Amino acid sequence: MGCHVTVVVASGERYEFELHDADLAGLDGRKAQEWLGQEFEAAGCVPTNPVGKLLLADKILCLAKSQQEPAWAEPSPWAKQFVRAAAAAIGRAVLTIDLGNHSLGY
C-alpha cells in the first residue's frame, strides 16, 4: 500500500510526497520505527512527554522539526528516507505531519 505524505511547516507551506509500493518495499513498520528511533537519538531530540514515554508521533514530529524548510522544498536524501520511514511506521494511506500545530493526521 502506498502513502501520500504531506509535511506542513510552521509558515503553513505544504510539501507533498507520493510514495508507491515500490518506494516502501523492504521497509516494514518495525524497521521504520528502529530507523526513526536511531535518528531521534542522533539528532539530540528530547521526548516531549514529561514522564519520558516516547511515542512514535513524538519521534516523527521532533525529527521533522529538526529540519529546515529547504529540506522539504528540495528534499534531501535524509528527508526522503524520513518520509519513507514515517509512512511505513504509521502504515496508513495518508499521513499529514503538521509542524505548526505539532500534530499528525491520517
JOGI-V145952 format. One line per field, one symbol per residue. psi: psi as a letter, one per 20 degrees, with the letter a starting at -180 (. if undefined). burial: I if it has 16 or more other C-alpha atoms within 10 Angstrom, else O. Layout:
psi->???
burial->???
This chain:
psi->papoppporhiipppppoprghhipjnrhghghggggghgghikqppiphjipoqgggggggghhiqqhhhhgnprhggghgggggghghkrhpppoohhjlqqq.
burial->OIIIIIIIIOOOOOIOIOIOOOOIOOIOOOOIIOIIIOIIOOOOIOOOOOOOOOOOIIIIIIIIIOOOIOOIOOOOOOIIIIIIIIIIIIIIOIIIIIIOOOOIOO
